[in-house]
Amino acid sequence: MKLTETINSPATTARQVIIDAANWRYATKKFDPAKPLEKDDIDALLNTLRMSPTAFGLQPFHFFVIKNQPLRQELFKYANNQRQVLDSSLFIVFAAKTRFEDDELKAFVNLNAELRNYDTGHKNSKLAKLHAFTAKLSGDELFHWSAKQSYLAMGELISAAALMQSNHTLQWAN
Ligand SMILES: Cc1cc2nc3c(=O)[nH]c(=O)nc-3n(C[C@H](O)[C@H](O)[C@H](O)COP(=O)(O)O)c2cc1C
């Protein structure tokens, strides 16, 4: 039974949907380029990345949707020549941050202050905490901190893909 049919059945519980999606999910080894994802599905998947939880809410990564085929060809080499890099409908590269500029931290705190109505004292203390935290870590330590959080976001993405029955492969390249 397709997961969509399960979800649409009035007798289905959220628990059952989660169990079925987890049992259905698998790492795809061969994608069919003739069956692209729909734009709405891609948007829903990317939204899980945007909304994923991170320490301080800082989202210490960038994710890049690579559509350009020559660039995919270039990246293919760094993924052990695995064809999923060339054939997948949605190809996302995660870049974990290794440093935070002052302006970036300020912009982040300003946005939070605006959205959450911080007073000036609270805003300044948040900024000081972020400065202190990021300043005490080396570039390497920040990379590991950021990379772990990238994996959390990837996990969210994979679960969402399983719920939509659009499958995934994770590939690791340094
Ligand atoms: C960190 C990580 C790296 C992975 N790298 C690859 C990869 O390079 N190529 C690939 O085909 N699958 C990759 N996988 C998928 C695993 O091979 C797959 O999840 C595992 O064999 C279990 O199979 P399943 O996910 O289909 O249940 C990776 C998974 C993880 C978590």
The ligand as an SDF file (V2000), in Angstrom:
LIG
                    3D

 31 33  0  0  0  0  0  0  0  0999 V2000
   26.9910    9.0620    6.9690 C   0  0  0  0  0  0  0  0  0  0  0  0
   26.4400    8.1860    5.8790 C   0  0  0  0  0  0  0  0  0  0  0  0
   27.1270    8.0980    4.6930 C   0  0  0  0  0  0  0  0  0  0  0  0
   26.6180    7.3130    3.6480 C   0  0  0  0  0  0  0  0  0  0  0  0
   27.2970    7.2970    2.4490 N   0  0  0  0  0  0  0  0  0  0  0  0
   26.7490    6.6210    1.4110 C   0  0  0  0  0  0  0  0  0  0  0  0
   27.3570    6.6770    0.1250 C   0  0  0  0  0  0  0  0  0  0  0  0
   28.3780    7.3270   -0.0710 O   0  0  0  0  0  0  0  0  0  0  0  0
   26.7640    6.0140   -0.8850 N   0  0  0  0  0  0  0  0  0  0  0  0
   25.6170    5.2940   -0.7280 C   0  0  0  0  0  0  0  0  0  0  0  0
   25.1140    4.7190   -1.6900 O   0  0  0  0  0  0  0  0  0  0  0  0
   25.0190    5.2200    0.4880 N   0  0  0  0  0  0  0  0  0  0  0  0
   25.5350    5.8700    1.5510 C   0  0  0  0  0  0  0  0  0  0  0  0
   24.9260    5.8180    2.7790 N   0  0  0  0  0  0  0  0  0  0  0  0
   23.7190    5.0000    2.9460 C   0  0  0  0  0  0  0  0  0  0  0  0
   24.0200    3.6880    3.6850 C   0  0  0  0  0  0  0  0  0  0  0  0
   24.8000    2.8450    2.8790 O   0  0  0  0  0  0  0  0  0  0  0  0
   22.6880    3.0190    4.0390 C   0  0  0  0  0  0  0  0  0  0  0  0
   21.9340    3.8950    4.8470 O   0  0  0  0  0  0  0  0  0  0  0  0
   22.9110    1.7230    4.8050 C   0  0  0  0  0  0  0  0  0  0  0  0
   23.5420    0.7730    3.9570 O   0  0  0  0  0  0  0  0  0  0  0  0
   21.6070    1.1190    5.3050 C   0  0  0  0  0  0  0  0  0  0  0  0
   20.7090    0.9240    4.2300 O   0  0  0  0  0  0  0  0  0  0  0  0
   19.2850    1.6300    4.1790 P   0  0  0  0  0  0  0  0  0  0  0  0
   19.4750    3.0880    4.4820 O   0  0  0  0  0  0  0  0  0  0  0  0
   18.7900    1.3940    2.7720 O   0  0  0  0  0  0  0  0  0  0  0  0
   18.4130    0.9600    5.2170 O   0  0  0  0  0  0  0  0  0  0  0  0
   25.4150    6.5800    3.8360 C   0  0  0  0  0  0  0  0  0  0  0  0
   24.7500    6.6730    5.0490 C   0  0  0  0  0  0  0  0  0  0  0  0
   25.2400    7.4650    6.0590 C   0  0  0  0  0  0  0  0  0  0  0  0
   24.4600    7.5660    7.3470 C   0  0  0  0  0  0  0  0  0  0  0  0
  1  2  1  0
  2  3  1  0
  2 30  2  0
  3  4  2  0
  4  5  1  0
  4 28  1  0
  5  6  2  0
  6  7  1  0
  6 13  1  0
  7  8  2  0
  7  9  1  0
  9 10  1  0
 10 11  2  0
 10 12  1  0
 12 13  2  0
 13 14  1  0
 14 15  1  0
 14 28  1  0
 15 16  1  0
 16 17  1  0
 16 18  1  0
 18 19  1  0
 18 20  1  0
 20 21  1  0
 20 22  1  0
 22 23  1  0
 23 24  1  0
 24 25  2  0
 24 26  1  0
 24 27  1  0
 28 29  2  0
 29 30  1  0
 30 31  1  0
M  END
$$$$
